[in-house]
Amino acid sequence: MAGPIGVTTNGAAPAASGGGGSYRKALSLLASLFFMWGFITVINGVLLPHLRSVFELDYTQTTLIESVWFIAYFFASIPSAKLIERVGYQRAIVIGLLIMAAGALGMTLAASLPSYGVTLVMLFVIASGITLLQVAANPYVTVIGPPETGSSRLNLVQAFNSLGTTLAPLFAGYLILGRSRSGTAEAGATISQAQRYADAQSVILPYVLVAIVLVVLAVVIARFPLPALGGATQRAAKADRHQHSLWKHRNLVLGIPTMIAYLLAEIGVANLFVNFVSQPQIAATTHEQASRYLSLLWGGMMVGRFAGSFIMQKIAPERVLSVFAFGALIVVAIATFTTGPVAMWSLIAVGLFHSIMFPTIFTLAIRGLGPLTEEGSGLMIMAIAGGALVVVQGWLADRYGLQNSFFLTMACEIIVLAYALWGSKPTADLGDQTVA
């Protein structure tokens, strides 16, 4: 069970200077973190088809790369929570950014060798840094302000995450796929071993640029006067926590597998998108061209989150989630059973319907936890490790065909829909907490 993550949730006012304006500035800075980890995560959507060609991988081996990325969330969540408790929120963010920068530089080593094993290790390092940021930032945004607009607030900040995911395929498509033989070759073209080795080097420049930006951002945050969230109130919350059990809260208990199912759906669609679109019966494009369509998928997610932030100020988040889950189920089914442009654009539309799912499932799951909010948030971040199950979809794609593997995605959308309609209703409500 994750420990405290640096956010006061027992209803007492935190020790902070500058009032509401200070928190608004902090949230603006946090938006840059959401942007960067979204940007770096979605580079994988372009990187995977590239590595599939460089190392001559099947779909199972390709999706294993992404599984290693998400396994980091499982192993790094609890240490991240402990680190935040020990060194404080601000220092932990700086450490997380520097860990990500180290992993990005390590990717240049993996490309120089080139080495499949070193690539896996360095992606694990980057993901561990992102986990540290996630454990801190998501609940922080959720509890600042009125509890009834927590989903709206987190959707708004997550929209900047989606801005990063929208731009990343264009960046990586140009610098990785656009400068490699495998990225510009027609489907089925033969690529020599020498060309594969040369292709591996195209990863170096983008990751050097990413590392530089991360270091600069770490310096900026280290010098920024982030509001302190008082330790005395955290100690009081610790005492309260012993009186309650997380497992009496149905919305949390069912929220964990729902988050796992959602992550499996999102990552499966995003990571197999380029290979899906480039198939002759779908769009018959090169990988570089397909990566441009991938940016539209993530762009739909950005639009959906901005819209969702506004809609949830008027409509209950669980109702909005049910509509979006049903929409996602329909478009995934169309992509699974059709071919050509209809299948391609249906899969692109998944981004719009997935847009509000992560922040909304997260806030619904920790709703009513009161002094247990910190532990509940830690468990929900650990659930992001569910993205590691994408290797199951890779296995299905190898054995039953890439398009048929999206039956698994449809099952995941049904789970999210069921949670929105029934599982998200809180039990043993301890009251929502507000950090003013």
C-alpha positions as CSV (number, residue, x, y, z in Angstrom):
1,M,0.0,0.0,0.0
2,A,1.4,3.4,-1.0
3,G,2.3,5.8,1.8
4,P,1.6,9.5,1.9
5,I,2.3,11.4,-1.3
6,G,2.7,14.9,0.0
7,V,-0.9,16.1,-0.3
8,T,-2.9,17.1,2.7
9,T,-6.3,15.6,2.7
10,N,-7.7,15.7,6.2
11,G,-9.5,19.0,5.7
12,A,-7.0,21.2,7.5
13,A,-5.5,24.1,5.8
14,P,-2.0,23.5,4.5
15,A,1.0,25.7,5.2
16,A,1.3,27.7,2.1
17,S,2.1,31.2,1.1
18,G,0.5,33.3,-1.5
19,G,-3.0,32.1,-1.2
20,G,-5.0,30.9,-4.2
21,G,-2.9,32.8,-6.7
22,S,0.2,30.9,-5.5
23,Y,-1.7,27.6,-6.2
24,R,-2.8,28.8,-9.6
25,K,0.9,29.5,-10.5
26,A,1.8,26.0,-9.1
27,L,-0.8,24.4,-11.3
28,S,0.4,26.2,-14.3
29,L,3.9,24.9,-13.7
30,L,2.5,21.4,-13.1
31,A,0.8,21.6,-16.5
32,S,4.4,21.6,-18.0
33,L,5.1,18.3,-16.2
34,F,1.9,16.7,-17.6
35,F,2.9,18.0,-21.0
36,M,6.4,16.4,-20.8
37,W,5.5,13.0,-19.5
38,G,2.7,12.8,-22.1
39,F,5.2,13.8,-24.8
40,I,7.8,11.2,-23.7
41,T,5.3,8.4,-23.2
42,V,3.8,8.8,-26.7
43,I,7.2,8.8,-28.4
44,N,6.9,5.1,-27.7
45,G,4.0,4.8,-30.2
46,V,6.5,5.8,-32.9
47,L,9.5,4.1,-31.4
48,L,7.9,0.6,-31.2
49,P,7.4,0.1,-35.0
50,H,10.9,1.5,-35.4
51,L,12.4,-1.0,-33.0
52,R,10.3,-3.8,-34.5
53,S,12.2,-3.2,-37.7
54,V,15.6,-2.6,-36.2
55,F,15.6,-5.7,-34.1
56,E,13.3,-7.8,-36.3
57,L,10.7,-8.4,-33.6
58,D,7.3,-10.0,-33.7
59,Y,4.3,-8.2,-32.1
60,T,4.8,-10.0,-28.8
61,Q,8.4,-8.9,-28.5
62,T,7.4,-5.4,-29.7
63,T,4.7,-4.9,-27.1
64,L,7.0,-6.4,-24.4
65,I,8.9,-3.1,-24.7
66,E,5.9,-1.2,-23.7
67,S,5.1,-3.8,-20.9
68,V,8.5,-3.1,-19.4
69,W,7.6,0.6,-19.5
70,F,4.5,0.1,-17.5
71,I,6.0,-2.5,-15.1
72,A,8.0,0.5,-13.8
73,Y,4.8,2.0,-12.5
74,F,4.2,-1.1,-10.3
75,F,7.7,-1.2,-8.9
76,A,8.3,2.5,-8.6
77,S,5.0,3.7,-7.1
78,I,5.6,2.8,-3.4
79,P,9.3,4.0,-3.4
80,S,8.1,7.2,-5.1
81,A,5.5,7.8,-2.3
82,K,8.2,7.2,0.3
83,L,10.6,9.5,-1.4
84,I,8.1,12.3,-1.5
85,E,7.4,11.8,2.2
86,R,11.1,12.0,2.9
87,V,12.4,14.8,0.7
88,G,9.3,16.8,0.0
89,Y,7.2,17.4,-3.0
90,Q,9.4,19.9,-4.9
91,R,12.7,18.0,-4.5
92,A,10.9,14.8,-5.5
93,I,9.7,16.4,-8.8
94,V,13.2,17.6,-9.5
95,I,14.6,14.1,-8.9
96,G,12.0,12.6,-11.1
97,L,12.9,14.9,-14.0
98,L,16.6,14.1,-13.6
99,I,15.9,10.4,-13.6
100,M,14.0,10.8,-16.8
101,A,16.8,12.8,-18.3
102,A,19.3,10.1,-17.4
103,G,17.1,7.5,-19.0
104,A,16.8,9.6,-22.2
105,L,20.6,9.9,-22.4
106,G,20.8,6.1,-21.8
107,M,18.6,5.7,-24.9
108,T,21.4,7.2,-27.0
109,L,23.7,4.5,-25.6
110,A,21.2,1.8,-26.6
111,A,21.0,3.2,-30.1
112,S,24.8,3.4,-30.5
113,L,25.3,-0.3,-29.6
114,P,22.4,-1.0,-30.7
115,S,21.0,-3.2,-28.0
116,Y,17.4,-4.5,-27.3
117,G,18.3,-5.2,-23.7
118,V,19.8,-1.8,-23.0
119,T,16.7,-0.2,-24.6
120,L,14.4,-2.0,-22.2
121,V,16.5,-0.9,-19.2
122,M,16.5,2.7,-20.2
123,L,12.8,2.9,-21.0
124,F,12.3,1.4,-17.5
125,V,14.4,4.2,-16.0
126,I,12.4,6.9,-17.9
127,A,9.1,5.4,-16.8
128,S,10.3,5.3,-13.2
129,G,10.9,9.0,-13.3
130,I,7.5,9.6,-14.8
131,T,6.0,7.4,-12.0
132,L,7.5,9.7,-9.4
133,L,5.8,12.7,-11.1
134,Q,2.5,10.9,-11.5
135,V,2.3,9.8,-7.8
136,A,2.8,13.4,-6.8
137,A,0.9,15.5,-9.4
138,N,-2.4,13.6,-10.0
139,P,-3.7,13.7,-6.4
140,Y,-2.3,17.1,-5.8
141,V,-4.4,18.5,-8.6
142,T,-7.4,16.5,-7.5
143,V,-7.6,17.8,-3.9
144,I,-6.8,21.5,-4.6
145,G,-10.1,23.3,-4.8
146,P,-13.8,22.2,-4.5
147,P,-14.1,18.4,-4.4
148,E,-17.1,18.5,-6.8
149,T,-14.9,19.9,-9.6
150,G,-11.9,17.6,-9.0
151,S,-12.6,15.6,-12.2
152,S,-12.9,18.9,-14.1
153,R,-9.6,20.2,-12.8
154,L,-7.7,17.0,-13.4
155,N,-9.2,16.8,-17.0
156,L,-8.0,20.3,-17.6
157,V,-4.4,19.7,-16.5
158,Q,-4.4,16.3,-18.3
159,A,-5.4,18.2,-21.5
160,F,-1.8,19.6,-21.4
161,N,-0.6,16.0,-21.2
162,S,-2.6,15.4,-24.3
163,L,-1.0,18.4,-26.0
164,G,2.3,16.6,-25.5
165,T,0.9,13.4,-26.8
166,T,-0.4,15.2,-29.9
167,L,2.9,16.8,-30.8
168,A,5.1,13.8,-29.9
169,P,4.2,11.7,-33.0
170,L,5.1,14.6,-35.3
171,F,8.4,15.2,-33.5
172,A,9.3,11.5,-33.4
173,G,7.9,10.7,-36.8
174,Y,10.1,13.3,-38.4
175,L,13.3,12.7,-36.4
176,I,13.1,8.9,-36.1
177,L,10.9,7.4,-38.8
178,G,11.6,10.2,-41.3
179,R,15.3,9.7,-41.0
180,S,15.3,5.9,-41.2
181,R,15.0,3.4,-44.1
182,S,12.3,1.3,-42.3
183,G,10.2,4.4,-41.6
184,T,10.1,5.6,-45.2
185,A,10.0,2.2,-47.0
186,E,6.8,0.8,-48.4
187,A,5.2,-2.1,-46.6
188,G,7.0,-5.4,-47.3
189,A,10.2,-3.8,-48.5
190,T,13.5,-5.6,-47.7
191,I,15.9,-3.8,-45.4
192,S,19.5,-4.9,-45.0
193,Q,21.3,-5.4,-41.7
194,A,23.5,-2.4,-42.4
195,Q,20.4,-0.3,-43.0
196,R,18.9,-1.5,-39.7
197,Y,22.1,-0.5,-37.9
198,A,22.0,3.0,-39.5
199,D,18.3,3.2,-38.6
200,A,19.1,2.6,-34.9
201,Q,21.2,5.8,-34.9
202,S,18.2,8.0,-35.7
203,V,17.0,7.6,-32.1
204,I,20.0,9.6,-30.7
205,L,19.1,13.2,-31.7
206,P,15.5,13.2,-30.4
207,Y,16.5,11.7,-27.0
208,V,19.3,14.2,-26.6
209,L,16.9,17.0,-27.2
210,V,14.4,15.5,-24.7
211,A,17.2,15.1,-22.0
212,I,18.1,18.8,-22.4
213,V,14.5,20.0,-22.0
214,L,14.1,17.8,-18.9
215,V,17.2,19.2,-17.2
216,V,16.1,22.8,-18.0
217,L,12.7,22.1,-16.5
218,A,14.3,20.5,-13.4
219,V,16.3,23.7,-12.9
220,V,13.2,25.9,-13.3
221,I,11.2,23.8,-10.8
222,A,14.0,23.7,-8.3
223,R,14.0,27.5,-8.2
224,F,10.2,28.0,-8.2
225,P,8.5,28.8,-4.9
226,L,6.1,25.9,-4.8
227,P,3.6,26.1,-1.9
228,A,4.6,23.9,1.0
229,L,1.9,21.4,2.1
230,G,2.2,21.3,5.9
231,G,3.6,18.3,7.7
232,A,1.5,18.7,10.8
233,T,-1.7,18.1,9.0
234,Q,-0.2,15.0,7.3
235,R,0.6,13.5,10.7
236,A,-3.0,14.0,11.8
237,A,-4.2,12.3,8.7
238,K,-1.9,9.3,9.5
239,A,-3.7,8.9,12.8
240,D,-7.1,9.0,11.1
241,R,-6.1,6.4,8.5
242,H,-5.8,3.7,11.1
243,Q,-9.5,3.9,11.9
244,H,-10.6,3.1,8.3
245,S,-10.2,0.4,5.6
246,L,-9.6,1.1,2.0
247,W,-11.3,-2.2,1.0
248,K,-14.7,-1.0,2.2
249,H,-14.8,1.5,-0.6
250,R,-16.3,-0.1,-3.7
251,N,-15.5,2.8,-6.0
252,L,-11.8,2.3,-5.2
253,V,-11.8,-1.5,-5.1
254,L,-13.5,-1.6,-8.6
255,G,-11.6,1.5,-9.8
256,I,-8.3,-0.3,-9.7
257,P,-9.2,-3.1,-12.2
258,T,-11.1,-0.5,-14.3
259,M,-7.9,1.7,-14.5
260,I,-6.0,-1.4,-15.5
261,A,-8.5,-2.2,-18.3
262,Y,-8.5,1.4,-19.5
263,L,-4.7,1.5,-19.7
264,L,-4.7,-1.8,-21.6
265,A,-7.2,-0.3,-24.1
266,E,-5.4,3.0,-24.5
267,I,-1.9,1.6,-24.8
268,G,-2.9,-1.3,-27.1
269,V,-4.6,1.1,-29.6
270,A,-1.7,3.7,-29.5
271,N,1.2,1.2,-29.8
272,L,-0.3,-0.9,-32.6
273,F,-1.8,2.1,-34.4
274,V,1.1,2.7,-36.8
275,N,1.3,-1.0,-37.8
276,F,-2.5,-1.2,-38.1
277,V,-2.8,1.8,-40.4
278,S,0.1,0.8,-42.6
279,Q,-1.5,-2.6,-43.5
280,P,-2.5,-2.9,-47.2
281,Q,-6.2,-3.5,-46.3
282,I,-6.4,-0.4,-44.1
283,A,-4.4,2.6,-45.5
284,A,-1.3,1.1,-47.1
285,T,1.0,3.9,-45.8
286,T,4.6,4.0,-44.7
287,H,5.3,4.1,-41.0
288,E,6.3,7.7,-41.2
289,Q,2.9,8.6,-42.8
290,A,1.0,6.5,-40.3
291,S,2.7,8.4,-37.4
292,R,1.0,11.6,-38.7
293,Y,-2.4,10.0,-38.3
294,L,-1.3,8.9,-34.8
295,S,-1.0,12.6,-33.8
296,L,-4.7,13.0,-34.8
297,L,-5.6,10.2,-32.4
298,W,-3.8,12.0,-29.5
299,G,-5.2,15.3,-30.8
300,G,-8.7,13.9,-30.3
301,M,-7.7,13.1,-26.7
302,M,-6.6,16.7,-26.1
303,V,-9.8,18.1,-27.5
304,G,-11.9,15.6,-25.5
305,R,-10.1,16.6,-22.2
306,F,-10.6,20.3,-22.7
307,A,-14.3,19.7,-23.6
308,G,-14.6,17.2,-20.7
309,S,-13.3,19.7,-18.2
310,F,-16.1,22.1,-19.2
311,I,-18.8,19.4,-19.4
312,M,-18.1,18.0,-16.0
313,Q,-18.8,21.4,-14.4
314,K,-22.4,20.8,-15.5
315,I,-22.9,17.0,-15.6
316,A,-21.8,14.3,-13.1
317,P,-18.5,12.7,-14.1
318,E,-19.8,9.2,-14.0
319,R,-22.5,10.0,-16.5
320,V,-20.0,11.6,-18.8
321,L,-17.7,8.6,-18.4
322,S,-20.5,6.2,-19.4
323,V,-21.2,8.1,-22.6
324,F,-17.6,8.2,-23.6
325,A,-17.1,4.5,-22.8
326,F,-20.0,3.5,-24.9
327,G,-18.7,5.7,-27.8
328,A,-15.3,4.0,-27.5
329,L,-16.9,0.6,-27.6
330,I,-18.7,1.5,-30.8
331,V,-15.7,3.0,-32.7
332,V,-13.4,0.1,-31.7
333,A,-16.0,-2.4,-32.9
334,I,-16.1,-0.5,-36.3
335,A,-12.3,-0.6,-36.5
336,T,-12.3,-4.3,-35.8
337,F,-14.9,-5.4,-38.3
338,T,-14.3,-3.0,-41.2
339,T,-11.3,-2.2,-43.5
340,G,-10.0,0.8,-45.4
341,P,-10.5,4.5,-44.4
342,V,-13.5,3.6,-42.2
343,A,-11.4,1.3,-40.0
344,M,-8.6,3.8,-39.8
345,W,-10.7,6.8,-38.9
346,S,-12.7,4.8,-36.4
347,L,-9.5,3.9,-34.6
348,I,-8.4,7.6,-34.7
349,A,-11.8,8.4,-33.0
350,V,-10.9,6.2,-30.1
351,G,-8.6,9.0,-28.9
352,L,-11.6,11.4,-28.4
353,F,-13.6,8.8,-26.4
354,H,-10.6,7.7,-24.3
355,S,-9.8,11.4,-23.5
356,I,-11.6,11.8,-20.2
357,M,-11.2,8.2,-18.9
358,F,-7.9,8.3,-17.0
359,P,-8.6,11.5,-14.9
360,T,-12.3,10.6,-14.4
361,I,-11.7,7.0,-13.3
362,F,-9.0,8.3,-11.0
363,T,-11.2,11.0,-9.3
364,L,-14.2,8.7,-9.1
365,A,-12.1,6.0,-7.5
366,I,-10.7,8.2,-4.7
367,R,-14.0,10.0,-4.1
368,G,-15.2,9.9,-0.5
369,L,-11.9,8.4,0.8
370,G,-11.3,11.3,3.2
371,P,-8.1,10.6,5.2
372,L,-7.5,7.5,3.0
373,T,-7.1,9.6,-0.2
374,E,-3.3,9.4,-0.2
375,E,-3.2,5.6,0.0
376,G,-6.0,5.3,-2.5
377,S,-4.2,7.6,-4.9
378,G,-1.1,5.5,-4.6
379,L,-3.0,2.4,-5.5
380,M,-4.5,4.0,-8.5
381,I,-1.1,5.1,-9.8
382,M,0.1,1.5,-9.3
383,A,-2.8,0.4,-11.4
384,I,-1.2,2.2,-14.4
385,A,1.1,-0.9,-14.5
386,G,-1.9,-2.5,-16.2
387,G,-0.5,-1.0,-19.4
388,A,2.1,-3.8,-19.1
389,L,-0.7,-6.3,-20.1
390,V,-0.4,-4.9,-23.7
391,V,1.9,-7.8,-24.3
392,V,-1.3,-9.9,-24.3
393,Q,-2.6,-8.0,-27.2
394,G,0.7,-8.4,-29.0
395,W,0.4,-12.2,-28.4
396,L,-3.2,-12.1,-29.8
397,A,-2.0,-10.1,-32.8
398,D,0.7,-12.7,-33.6
399,R,-1.7,-15.6,-33.4
400,Y,-5.0,-14.3,-34.6
401,G,-4.2,-11.2,-36.6
402,L,-3.6,-7.6,-35.7
403,Q,-7.2,-6.5,-36.3
404,N,-8.7,-9.3,-34.3
405,S,-6.6,-8.4,-31.3
406,F,-8.9,-5.4,-30.8
407,F,-11.5,-7.7,-29.4
408,L,-9.5,-7.4,-26.2
409,T,-9.9,-3.6,-26.5
410,M,-13.6,-4.0,-26.8
411,A,-13.7,-6.0,-23.6
412,C,-11.8,-3.3,-21.8
413,E,-14.3,-0.6,-22.9
414,I,-17.2,-2.8,-21.5
415,I,-15.4,-2.9,-18.2
416,V,-15.1,0.9,-18.1
417,L,-18.8,1.3,-19.1
418,A,-19.8,-1.0,-16.2
419,Y,-17.8,1.0,-13.8
420,A,-19.3,4.2,-14.9
421,L,-22.9,2.9,-14.6
422,W,-22.5,0.9,-11.3
423,G,-19.0,0.4,-9.8
424,S,-18.2,4.1,-9.3
425,K,-20.9,4.7,-6.7
426,P,-19.0,5.3,-3.4
427,T,-19.7,3.3,-0.3
428,A,-18.6,4.1,3.3
429,D,-18.2,7.7,2.2
430,L,-15.7,9.5,4.5
431,G,-16.3,12.9,2.9
432,D,-14.3,14.7,0.2
433,Q,-11.5,16.8,1.3
434,T,-10.5,20.2,0.0
435,V,-7.2,21.9,0.0
436,A,-7.9,25.6,-0.3
